Every structure is written in structure tokens, then in C-alpha cells.
Amino acid sequence: QVGVGETPPRHMHIHGSAAAQAMATRVAWVVVLLLSWLGAAMQLQPEAQLGFSGARACEKAPESTYVVVSVFAGRRNRMDIELVYLDRLLETCAVDEVHLWNHTFNKEDDAWLSTLRNRPGYTVLDVENFDDYQEAYKYYSRTGTNHTVRVNGVIVLGRFAPAWAGADEDNTIILKVDDDIAYIDVARFPCFIDYIRRTPEMFIVHANVVNNGVAAYYQAQQDPDMLREFPALSEYPSAPREQPVQYIQYGAGGELWNNATLALEVHHYFLRHMDRFVHKTGPRGERCIVYRAPEQRVGQGRFSINFFGARWGNWDRIAEIIEEAPVIGVSAHDETSITYMATLLQGITECIFPQMVVSHLASTRQGPELATLAGPDYRKLAKREEAAFAISAMQRASTESC
């Protein structure tokens, strides 16, 4: 093969007169240039459908960050939207690997998830117990015993190992993401990753999530129009608890979590005013919001873990906290363990990064109807975003001031 600007090798002889040889050479270069141009044009064209456009190989410099997205998957009727954004993050090398943990509950979703096993950049991991989410957290821990998982259909014994030899506990960021994230701000994603890497004192960093009770409280604080339209968001979410003793769990429950109608209205408000949700600082001018109810004195309360990131070195402790929760009388619920209990008993600090906006379709309490009602508008948004995506734009965003 002859590349653009290269001299054809000596073994490529063209018989005939010198003029014929020169003409043939010119034709060859025109063909090569035309093919190169067509290839580049094809890469820049937006996809006709939601979904895959192919991940490209990423070159890593010594100072690079290695990024893994771990998704508890996979409800096809929601996750097809999320794949648009994950595909683009892979293409632009903002993300290096996407792990899809098979927690499907019907044959149709399981069959669909299986079609992603050979998709570039994606790995499907199966577990013995679909209800057991602890295995995923243990898999990313660098300590403890090896774990048996099925990786793309092959049973393996081991734990997570980055595909890049330069990855270590400090420059590797692992994100836990729900499968019904209907919007990801890909332009500001590099700022989110950069903050997590450069702020080791933050144990976990959450995205600024639309349709998240605690995040909505702060969103309304920074948008007077939103607060006027949804006055219920002026109250920090909380819920009474009876076990192991009677207490108030801040961050749990709340009007948004319990009200699908309100959640749908918040989704529509976001889609009309997306720019109002992006802030470089929190209400007090802080770079990352250390969330906490105004009357709370210890701990930070519960936070719905729809989209968070942590340095690989912290995943040892994340797995330990979840595993130890039953010992102190708390269920091994990942969300309760690594937000409420971790900040209360472990002296851990977490925060919301207000620049990084994502949208979460629906919680279990809000019901599947919410995802059905909100989904079409987010699919339209994904189509518009997909048409506007360009690798050069992502590269510019990755170097902008965060």
C-alpha cells in the first residue's frame, strides 16, 4: 500500500513509455487522495440512527488519565439513549473502556445486551446473581480475593486490570453509571475527570444530576425561575427511618423522588433551559458542592448514585464499606453504604461537580411510566447532539479552562 506523500516502492513497476508511467503515477496519487478524502468525510458524517459509530484506538501519553465507565445494565428501552453519549466519549478517547454489568431481568434485554459483546470499547460482564451488585464493586478493588465473572461470555477468575500499562491507582478514574442516563455533557466531561484526578481529598465526586433529589435542591438554589416554578425543591429531601434506631435520613425520599409528575416537569424544564443547569461553582462559590442538609451536623446524608466517579485507589475502600455494612446493622445497599454511612462513620467527603450535567430518566419509585413519557424528548435531543458532535470540538473542550 502507498500512503499519501510516500514514494512507491521499487517493486511497483509500470511498463511502457515514460509518459505512460508518469500518467499512471498521477492517476494513482489521485485515487489515493480521493480515497483518503472519502474516508475522512465518512468519519465526520453523523449516524443515521441512535447508537454505535465505532470506537477508535487511543494513544496514551505518560501524563494521561485512564477512564473506565461501569454501567449496571441493561434496559434497552432506556439505555439506547445513553449509548449515543458513551459511543462519542469512546470515539474521542475521553473514555477508554465501558463495562456493562448484566443485570437484565428478561430474555429480550439479555439478548440485546449480548449484541454489544463485540462492540469496540465495550465489555459485557455477567454475574451469578443478577440482584447482587457487590460483585461489580469487588471487581474494581485491588485487594481481597479474586472474583469469578463471565467476561464477554468467557468465565475468568480475577479482578479488573486496565488495558494500558501506564494506568495506576492515581491516574485511573472509574465511573459508576446507571443505565438510564439520558444526557451526558460530553464537552465538559474532561473537566469532571480532571477534577476527580486532581482532588484526592474527595472520596467520590457526583455529577450534577437532573432528576436527583439532592442535586435538584442545589439546582433550584442557583436558578430563581426554577425555584419559583417548583417551590417543593426548596426543601432538602429527607425521610424517616426506623432501623437500626429511629432517625431522619437526609438525602433520602423527598418530593421529587416520590412524585413522577414533578419529575417529568423538571425534565421538561431542563430540556428548555439546559444552560441554566451548568455552573462553574456552587451556591457559595465552591468548586464542588459538599452536599449536606442545612440542619445536618454530622455526615452528609444519602445521595442517589446515578453517576459518580472515584480514583481507582478509592475503590478498595468502596468495596470494603459495602461489604461491612451488614455488620453494623445496615443492609448492603450500595447507595446507603457509600454515601450516608461512609460520610457519617468513615470521615469521608463527597461532592457534586456543578459543571458536569447529566440527566437521569427515572428512579424505581417514580415508575417506568416516567421513562416512557420523558424518553422521546431525550431521544430527539440525542439526535441533535449526535448531529453536532465533532472530534475537533471535543478536543477543544478538553483544553478549555475548567
N, C-alpha and C positions, 0 to 999 in steps of 0.2 A: 504493500500500500504506500501511496505517496501523499505526504501531508502538504498543506498549503505552505509555500515558501521553500520547500525542500527540492533538491536536485534528484531526478530519477536515478536509481542505481544503474551501474554499467550493464547489468544483465538484461535491462529492458531495452532491447534493440528495436529500431523501427527501420525496416528495409525499404529501399527506394532512394530517390534523389534527396538531396539536401533540402530542397524546397518542400518536398512531401514530409520529410522528417520534422521540419520546422512547423508546418501546418498541423501535423498530428500532435506535436508537443503543445501548441497553443490550444487546440481543442481539448486536450487532456486537462490543462490547467483550468479552462473554463468549466469543464464538468466538475472538477474537484471543488472549485469555488462555489458553483451553483449548489452542489450537494451540501457543502458546509453552511451556506446561507439558509437552505431549506431546513436543515437540522436545527439551527438556532431559532428560526421562525416557529417551527413546530413546538419547541420547548416553551416559547413565550405565549402561545395561544391558550386562552382559558379553556378548561374542560367543559364538555357539553353537559355533563351530569355531575351531581354531587359525588364527591369521592376521589378515588385514587388517581394520582398523576405521576407517581413514581418517586422514590427517594433517590438522592444522588450520593455518591461517595463523598465523605467529608475528610479534608486534610486537617490534622490537629497540630497546632504549634505547642511547644512545651508549656506555654502560659495559658493554654486553652482550658475551658471548662467542659466537663463531660456531663451530659444531661440525659437522664432516663425518666420517662413518663410511665407510671404504673397505673393501669386502669382496671377497676373492678367491673368486668364486662359480662354480658353484652346484650342489652336490649336493642335490637335492630331498629325499632321504630323511634328510638331516641338517638342512638349512637351514630347513625348515618350522618347526622349534622356535625357531630364532634370530629368525625374522621376528616372532614374538609380542612379543619384547622390543624389537626395533627399531621396530616399529609404535608401541609405547607411548612410546618415547623421542621419536619424531617428534610424536606427539599432544600431549605435554606440553611441546614446544619445548625439551627438553633436547638434541635433535639437530636440525639444520637441513636436512641433506642426507644421503642414503645413496647411495653409489656402488657398484654391483655390477659388478665386472670379470668378464667372461665367460671363464672358464677351464674350461668344461664339456668333457667328453670323450665324450659320447654324445648322440645326437639327442633322446632323451627329456628329458634335463636341459636341453639347449639350448632346446627348445620350451617347457619350463616357465619357464625364466628369461625368455624373451621375453614371457610373460604379465605380467611385472612392469614392463614398459617404461612403461606409462601409469598406474602406481600413484602416487598423490600422495606426493611426497617422495623417490621413488626414481628413479635414473638407471642404465640398463644401458650399459656401455661395452665395446665389442668391440675386440679386438686381432688383428693378422695372425697372430701365432704364439701359440697357446694355452699353450705352455711358457715363454714369455718374460714373466717378472714384472717386468722392469726398466721396462717402459713405464709401469706404474702409478706407480712412484716418480718417474720423469722428469716425468710429467704434473703432479705437485704441486710440482715445482721451479719457482721463479720465474726461473731463469736458463737459459742454453743455448738450443738451437733449439726451435722449435715441434714438436709431435708430431701425427701423423695417427692419429686414433682414430675409431671409429664410436660416436656418442652416440645412444642410442635409435634405432638404425638409420640415422642420418644421418652421413655422413663429414664430419669437421671437422678443420681444421688449427689447432692452438693448444695452450693449456695451461689448467690449472684457473683459473677466475675465480669467486670467491664471488658468490652471488646478492644479497648485502647490500652496499650501497655503503660501509657503515661498517666492513667487515672489513679487517683489515690483518695483517701478519706476527706481531704480538704478541697480538692478541685472537682469532685463529683457531686452533683446535685440530683437527688431522686425526688420526683413529684408523685404524690398520690392524688388521683383524679377520679371523680365519679364518671359514669358512662353517659350521663345526660347533661353534660356541659354543652350548651347550645351556642356559645360565643366565647372566643378567646381573642384578646387583643394581641395579635402576633407582633405588631410593631413595637409594643412595649414589653414583650416577653423577655428580651435580653436584659432589660433594666431589672426585672424581677429576679432573674437568675443571678445577675451581678450583685444585687443586694444580699441575697442569701449567702453567696460565697464570701462576701467581704464583711459579713456581720455575724461572726461566730457566737456572739453572746445571745443571739436569738435562736432558740431551740427549734422552733417551727415558724415559718412565715406563710401566712394565708394570703390568697388573692382577695381582691375587693369583689366579693361575690354578689351578684344580683340574685334576689330571692333567697337571702340568707338573713335570719332574724337579727343577729348582732351586727352584721355589715350594714343592713338596711338602717339601723339606728344611726350609725355614723354618716351614711349617705344622706339621710334626711337632715342631719345637723349642718351639713355643708351645702344644702340646696333648699332655701326657704320655700320655693314653689313646691317642691316635693313634700315638704313638711305640711304645707297648707292643704295640699291635695290628699295626703294620707296622715292625718293627725295621730292615728294609732301608733305610728312609728316613732313618736316622741318618747314612748316608754321603753326602757331597756327590757328585753324579754327575760322572763323568769317563770319557774314552775315549782310547785311544792313537791317534796319528796318525803317518803316515809322510811326508807331503808338506807343505811343501817340505823339511822336515827331520823327524827323529823327535822327537816331543814328546807331552805329555799335554794334551789339550784339556779343560779343566774346563768343566762345564756340559753337555757332550755325553754321549750314552749314558746309562748308569745303569740300575739295576734296574727302575724304573718304566717307562722308555721302552721297555725290551726285554721287558716282561712284561705281556701283556694281562690275565692272570688277576689280578695285583696291581692293575692299573689299574681293573678292574671292581670289586674290593673297595674301593678308595679312593673310587670314585664312590658306592657304596652307603653308605660311612661318611659321606661328605659329605651325602647326602640325609637321613640320620638325624640328623646333628649340624651343620646348616648354620651355626648361631650360633657354633660353635667356630672357624670359619674367619675371622671378621671381627675385626680388631684395629685399634685406633687408632694403635698403634705396633708396631715390630718387636721382636725378642727383646732388643735393647739399649736399648729406649726411643726408637728413632729414628722420625721421622715417615714416612720412606720408606727401605726396606731397600736399601742399596748392596750388592747380592749379590756374593759372592766366596768361593771355597773357602778354608777356614781356612789351608791351607798355601800359598796363592797370594800371590805378591809383586807382580806387575805385571799390569795389565789386570784384567778381571772375568770372563773366560771367555764361554762361549756361553750364550744364553738362548733358549728356543723362543718365537718371536714370534707367539704365538697372539692376543694382544690388547694393543696398546700405543698410546700417544698421544704426539704431539710438537707443539710450536708450529709454525705454518706456516713461520716463518723458518728452522726447522731442516731442512726438507725439501729445501732446496738441497743441504745437506751430505750428507743421507742418500742422495740420488741420486748424488752425486759419489763417495761411498765405495763404493757398489755397482758403479759403472762402473769405478772404478780398481782394484778387487780383482784382476782377472786380471794387471794389470801387475806386481804383487808376488808372483805365483805362487799366488794363491788363486782358486778358482772364483768366479764371480759369483753365488754363493748369497746371497740377501738376508739370511738369518738369520746366517750366519757373518760376513758383512761388517759388518753394523751392530751386532752385539753383540761377538763375540770380537775381530775385527780393529779395530773402532772404538775399543774401550776399551783395547786393547793399544798401538796405534800413533798414535792421534789425541788421546790425553789426554781422552777423553770419559767422562762419568759417567752411569750409568743406575741405575734403582732400581725396586723393587717397592712399589706402594702397597698396604699390607695391608688397608685398609678396603674396597677395591674388589674384590669376589669375583666371578669368572666361572668357568664350567666348560667345559672343552674335551673333546669326546667321545673322540676317538682320534687318535693320530699314525699315520703311514703304517706304521711298524714294528709297531705294536700290531695292525694289521689291521682290515679292515672288519667283522669279526665283533663286535669290541668295541662299535662304534657300534650295531650291530643289537641287542646284548644290553642296552646301557645306555639306548638311545633311548626305549623305552616308559616307563620311570620318569621320565625328564625331560619327556616329553610330559604325563604326569599332573601333574607339578609345574607345567608351563606353564599347564595348565588351571586349577589352583588359583590361581596367580599372576594369571592373566587375570581371574578372577572377583573378585579382591581389589583389582585396580587401580582407582585413582580419581585424577583430576587434582588434586583438592584435597590428597590425600596426598602426591603428588609435589611440589606447591608448598610444603608444609610441610617436606618433606625438604630441599628446595633451600636453605632458610634456616636449617637446623639447624646447630649447631656441628660443624664438620668436624675 
